[in-house]
Amino acid sequence: MITGYGHFAQLAESLQWDETAIDLTADAEAFPQLDQDEYDQVLGLLAGFCIGETSVATHLTSFNAAASSDDMMAEVFTAQARDEARHARFFDRVVREVCGVPGTNMTERVDALRDRVSPDLVELFEERLPAIAASVAEDHENLTAAVGLYHMILEGVVLTAGQHALLQTLKGLSVKMPGVVKGMELVLRDERWHIGFGSRIIQSADVVDDQMEELLTQGTKAASAWGDLIAQDDIAHVEHLHQRRLKSVGIKFW
């Protein structure tokens, strides 16, 4: 069995950052200057992250409890949950301070943004993820399937596609939004080790071939969850990354 979760705990500790320390002053000045297409693109992508990260921060605790038999794995899940809560706070801060999205709390702002993303993306984070988290809470044997959905598909495909699309969009704007770019790069750095951690869990598990085939099918479909907010080339890129990750953990799909 492949071990070594301690590496991820050390990595998580070394990569901590403070979302409140990022200066969003220039971003708040730039955002009202965007043309309509830029405005819709940026706010749509940010809406997806607000929805996704808020849901993840809420439901990842079930994964931690399911890993209680492995102290180091549980510690890494705790570190990841800390990251995800920080990501949710960062994106909420951006839509509040930069975009002026109304609401007295994070939940109200998520509600205000939900119409900006596709029903498929909402379904993944607000139906599929809570359902798999509930199944893990009831039966810890479901942890590997939950990691497959969350780490390999939601993080490895959906959020990765959105992260690259948002960075590419921000860097091509008519005005500069350096604070959001910096925060997005830090989020992407966190997500890389999260996906590596999930891949290690799957690689260490005894998972049958039909489950792996389902992971591949779900990943390919999930790549399109952003709808028109990301380009077809970006979808193809994350689908390729997904296939490479599955192959790296021993999943044969050809």
C-alpha positions as CSV (number, residue, x, y, z in Angstrom):
1,M,0.0,0.0,0.0
2,I,1.2,3.5,-0.9
3,T,1.7,5.7,2.2
4,G,3.2,9.1,2.8
5,Y,0.4,11.4,3.7
6,G,2.8,13.3,6.1
7,H,4.3,14.9,3.0
8,F,1.0,16.6,2.3
9,A,0.7,17.8,5.9
10,Q,4.1,19.4,5.7
11,L,3.3,21.0,2.3
12,A,0.0,22.4,3.6
13,E,1.7,24.0,6.5
14,S,4.4,25.6,4.4
15,L,1.9,27.1,1.9
16,Q,-0.3,29.1,4.3
17,W,-1.4,32.6,3.3
18,D,-3.8,35.3,4.6
19,E,-6.6,36.3,2.3
20,T,-7.2,39.5,4.2
21,A,-3.6,40.7,3.4
22,I,-4.2,40.9,-0.3
23,D,-4.7,44.5,-1.5
24,L,-7.9,44.8,-3.6
25,T,-7.8,48.6,-3.9
26,A,-6.8,48.6,-7.6
27,D,-9.3,45.8,-8.4
28,A,-12.2,47.8,-6.9
29,E,-11.2,50.8,-9.0
30,A,-10.9,48.7,-12.1
31,F,-14.0,46.5,-12.0
32,P,-16.5,49.3,-12.8
33,Q,-14.4,50.1,-15.9
34,L,-15.0,46.6,-17.5
35,D,-17.1,46.4,-20.6
36,Q,-20.3,44.3,-20.4
37,D,-18.7,41.1,-21.8
38,E,-15.7,41.4,-19.4
39,Y,-18.1,42.1,-16.5
40,D,-20.2,39.1,-17.2
41,Q,-17.2,36.8,-17.7
42,V,-15.4,37.8,-14.5
43,L,-18.5,37.9,-12.3
44,G,-19.7,34.6,-13.7
45,L,-16.4,32.9,-12.9
46,L,-16.3,34.4,-9.5
47,A,-19.8,33.3,-8.8
48,G,-18.9,29.7,-9.6
49,F,-16.0,29.9,-7.1
50,C,-18.2,31.4,-4.4
51,I,-20.7,28.6,-4.9
52,G,-18.2,25.8,-5.1
53,E,-15.8,26.9,-2.3
54,T,-18.7,27.7,0.1
55,S,-20.1,24.2,-0.4
56,V,-16.7,22.5,-0.1
57,A,-15.9,24.4,3.1
58,T,-19.2,23.1,4.5
59,H,-19.0,19.5,3.6
60,L,-15.4,18.5,3.7
61,T,-15.6,17.8,7.5
62,S,-17.4,14.5,6.6
63,F,-14.3,13.3,4.8
64,N,-12.1,14.1,7.8
65,A,-14.3,12.0,10.1
66,A,-14.2,9.1,7.7
67,A,-10.4,9.1,7.8
68,S,-10.3,8.8,11.6
69,S,-8.7,5.4,11.4
70,D,-5.6,7.0,9.7
71,D,-4.4,9.9,11.9
72,M,-2.1,11.4,9.2
73,M,-4.8,11.2,6.5
74,A,-7.2,12.9,8.9
75,E,-4.7,15.6,9.7
76,V,-4.3,16.3,6.0
77,F,-8.1,16.5,5.5
78,T,-8.1,19.0,8.4
79,A,-5.4,21.1,6.7
80,Q,-7.3,21.0,3.4
81,A,-10.6,22.1,5.1
82,R,-8.7,25.0,6.5
83,D,-7.5,25.9,2.9
84,E,-11.0,25.6,1.5
85,A,-12.5,27.9,4.2
86,R,-9.9,30.5,3.3
87,H,-10.7,30.2,-0.4
88,A,-14.4,30.7,0.4
89,R,-13.6,33.8,2.4
90,F,-11.3,35.2,-0.3
91,F,-13.9,34.9,-3.1
92,D,-16.6,36.3,-0.8
93,R,-14.3,39.2,-0.1
94,V,-13.7,39.8,-3.8
95,V,-17.4,39.8,-4.8
96,R,-18.2,42.0,-1.8
97,E,-15.4,44.6,-2.0
98,V,-14.6,44.5,-5.7
99,C,-17.8,43.6,-7.4
100,G,-20.3,45.1,-4.9
101,V,-22.5,42.0,-4.7
102,P,-25.2,42.8,-2.1
103,G,-25.8,40.7,1.1
104,T,-25.2,40.9,4.8
105,N,-23.3,37.5,4.8
106,M,-21.7,34.9,2.5
107,T,-24.9,32.9,2.1
108,E,-26.9,35.9,0.9
109,R,-24.2,36.8,-1.6
110,V,-24.0,33.2,-2.9
111,D,-27.8,33.4,-3.4
112,A,-27.4,36.6,-5.3
113,L,-24.9,35.0,-7.6
114,R,-26.4,31.7,-8.3
115,D,-28.1,32.7,-11.6
116,R,-24.7,33.7,-13.0
117,V,-23.7,30.0,-13.4
118,S,-25.1,27.0,-15.1
119,P,-27.5,24.6,-13.4
120,D,-25.0,21.8,-14.0
121,L,-22.4,23.6,-11.8
122,V,-24.9,24.3,-9.1
123,E,-26.0,20.7,-9.2
124,L,-22.4,19.4,-8.8
125,F,-21.7,21.5,-5.7
126,E,-25.1,21.9,-4.0
127,E,-26.5,18.4,-4.7
128,R,-23.9,15.9,-5.7
129,L,-21.3,17.0,-3.1
130,P,-23.7,17.2,-0.1
131,A,-25.1,13.8,-1.1
132,I,-21.7,12.1,-1.2
133,A,-20.6,13.8,2.0
134,A,-23.8,12.5,3.7
135,S,-23.0,9.0,2.5
136,V,-19.5,9.2,3.9
137,A,-20.8,10.3,7.2
138,E,-23.1,7.3,7.3
139,D,-20.6,4.8,6.0
140,H,-16.9,5.5,6.1
141,E,-16.3,2.9,3.4
142,N,-17.6,5.4,0.9
143,L,-14.6,7.6,1.4
144,T,-12.8,6.6,-1.8
145,A,-15.8,7.3,-4.0
146,A,-16.2,10.6,-2.3
147,V,-12.5,11.5,-2.9
148,G,-13.1,10.4,-6.5
149,L,-15.9,12.9,-6.9
150,Y,-14.4,15.7,-4.9
151,H,-10.6,15.6,-5.5
152,M,-10.5,14.1,-9.0
153,I,-13.7,15.7,-10.5
154,L,-14.7,18.8,-8.6
155,E,-11.2,20.0,-7.9
156,G,-9.3,18.3,-10.6
157,V,-11.7,19.1,-13.4
158,V,-14.3,21.7,-12.6
159,L,-12.4,24.1,-10.3
160,T,-9.1,23.7,-12.2
161,A,-10.9,24.6,-15.5
162,G,-12.4,27.7,-13.8
163,Q,-9.1,28.7,-12.2
164,H,-7.2,28.7,-15.4
165,A,-10.1,30.5,-17.2
166,L,-10.3,33.2,-14.6
167,L,-6.5,33.8,-14.6
168,Q,-6.5,33.9,-18.4
169,T,-9.5,36.3,-18.4
170,L,-8.0,38.6,-15.8
171,K,-4.7,38.9,-17.6
172,G,-6.4,39.8,-20.8
173,L,-8.7,42.5,-19.4
174,S,-8.6,46.1,-20.6
175,V,-7.8,47.1,-17.0
176,K,-5.7,45.4,-14.3
177,M,-7.0,43.5,-11.3
178,P,-3.7,42.5,-9.5
179,G,-5.2,41.5,-6.2
180,V,-7.6,39.0,-7.7
181,V,-4.8,37.6,-9.8
182,K,-2.6,37.1,-6.8
183,G,-5.3,35.4,-4.8
184,M,-6.3,33.2,-7.7
185,E,-2.7,32.1,-8.1
186,L,-2.5,31.2,-4.4
187,V,-5.7,29.2,-4.6
188,L,-4.4,27.3,-7.6
189,R,-1.3,26.5,-5.7
190,D,-3.3,25.1,-2.9
191,E,-5.5,23.0,-5.2
192,R,-2.5,21.3,-6.8
193,W,-1.5,19.6,-3.5
194,H,-5.2,18.9,-2.7
195,I,-5.5,17.0,-6.0
196,G,-2.2,15.2,-5.4
197,F,-3.5,14.1,-2.0
198,G,-6.7,12.8,-3.5
199,S,-4.8,10.9,-6.1
200,R,-2.7,9.3,-3.5
201,I,-5.8,8.1,-1.6
202,I,-7.2,6.6,-4.8
203,Q,-3.9,5.0,-5.7
204,S,-3.8,3.4,-2.2
205,A,-7.3,2.0,-2.4
206,D,-8.6,-1.2,-3.9
207,V,-11.1,0.2,-6.4
208,V,-12.8,-1.9,-9.0
209,D,-12.6,-1.1,-12.7
210,D,-16.2,0.0,-13.2
211,Q,-15.8,2.6,-10.5
212,M,-12.8,4.0,-12.3
213,E,-14.7,4.1,-15.6
214,E,-17.4,6.0,-13.9
215,L,-14.8,8.5,-12.6
216,L,-13.6,9.1,-16.2
217,T,-17.2,9.5,-17.5
218,Q,-18.1,12.0,-14.8
219,G,-14.9,13.9,-15.3
220,T,-15.5,14.4,-19.0
221,K,-19.1,15.6,-18.4
222,A,-18.1,17.8,-15.5
223,A,-15.5,19.7,-17.7
224,S,-18.5,21.4,-19.4
225,A,-20.2,22.5,-16.2
226,W,-19.0,26.1,-16.6
227,G,-21.0,26.5,-19.9
228,D,-20.0,29.5,-22.0
229,L,-17.8,30.9,-19.2
230,I,-14.8,28.9,-20.4
231,A,-13.5,28.2,-23.9
232,Q,-13.7,24.8,-25.5
233,D,-9.9,24.6,-25.6
234,D,-9.8,25.0,-21.8
235,I,-12.3,22.1,-21.5
236,A,-10.2,19.9,-23.7
237,H,-7.1,20.8,-21.6
238,V,-8.7,19.8,-18.3
239,E,-10.2,16.6,-19.8
240,H,-6.6,15.7,-20.8
241,L,-5.3,16.4,-17.4
242,H,-8.0,14.3,-15.8
243,Q,-7.2,11.3,-18.1
244,R,-3.5,11.7,-17.2
245,R,-4.3,11.7,-13.5
246,L,-6.5,8.6,-13.7
247,K,-3.7,6.8,-15.7
248,S,-1.1,7.8,-13.1
249,V,-3.2,6.1,-10.3
250,G,-3.5,2.9,-12.3
251,I,-6.8,3.4,-14.1
252,K,-6.8,2.0,-17.6
253,F,-9.4,3.6,-19.8
254,W,-8.2,2.7,-23.3
